[in-house]
Each structure stands twice: as structure tokens, then as C-alpha cells.
């Protein structure tokens, strides 16, 4: 008889908990507000260089501004989008953040890149070397080590 009473208690508890429905995973994710549409992503940011205008030819790789393939930093890293600026030419091109791109100079140089949200400060690029930069969704730009 004790076994029957114990079994009925377990059965009653199981019935009670079976009606405590958990929300589906989709309902939980929607309630967290993690649904990002294309319009919620970072907007276009214009990357420029701070004067004085650079004395080296600058090649920007990984800008996604065109379909041209290039080798980013470290060497051999395939990326898409190339922008070239001859020495003495002001730099200006749009990017959509978040994005990481690299810069190569034709000679040893320093660059100070800027977006509407800020600038990097002077960053040294050795002859034959390259430097990576990152623009986030809020147009903040920084040098990547």
C-alpha cells in the first residue's frame, strides 16, 4: 500500500510539472532582442588621412569597396577591395563597419587615419611592411597590433 501511495504522489508531481511549459528557443531569443536586421548594422564611414598629405603611395586592402582581390596583413591573407592613393593625394573612401583592412606604403611612412568618430594618431609603417586597422560599427577607427 505504501508503494501505491508513493507512486501516486510521483505521478501527481509529474502531471503538475508537465503543464509547466517552457517557451521555445525562438521565443526566448526574440525576447532578448538579438534579431539584427541589415538596417541595424554599422553604416558607411568615410576613412580619410589627417594632413599633412602622405609622401608615400598608399594601398588599402580589404576595404570591400570593389571586387578586386589583394593580399592583406600578414602577407598572404586574401582580402577583397583595393583602394590606391598616389603620394600627395588625400585619402578618402567609404567603409561599412565592422571591418578590418590593411595599409601598405611604397616607402617607409606614417599615417594618421580618421573617421567621423575619431582618429588613430600617427602609426608607423616600415618600408615593405603593412599595418592593419579596424573600423567598428560606430565608425571608431584603431590600429590593430
KABELSUL-V597713 format. One record per run of one state. SS is the DSSP state (@ for helix, = for strand, . for the rest). FROM is the first residue (numbers start at 1). TO is the last residue. If there is no record, write none. Layout:
ss=<SS/SS>
from=<FROM/FROM>
to=<TO/TO>
//
This chain:
ss=<./@/./@/./@/./=/./=/./=/./=/./=/./=/./=/./=/./=/./=/./=/./=/./=/.>
from=<1/2/19/25/33/38/41/44/50/58/62/69/73/77/81/82/86/92/97/99/106/109/112/113/116/118/120/123/126/130/136/141/145>
to=<1/18/24/32/37/40/43/49/57/61/68/72/76/80/81/85/91/96/98/105/108/111/112/115/117/119/122/125/129/135/140/144/145>
//
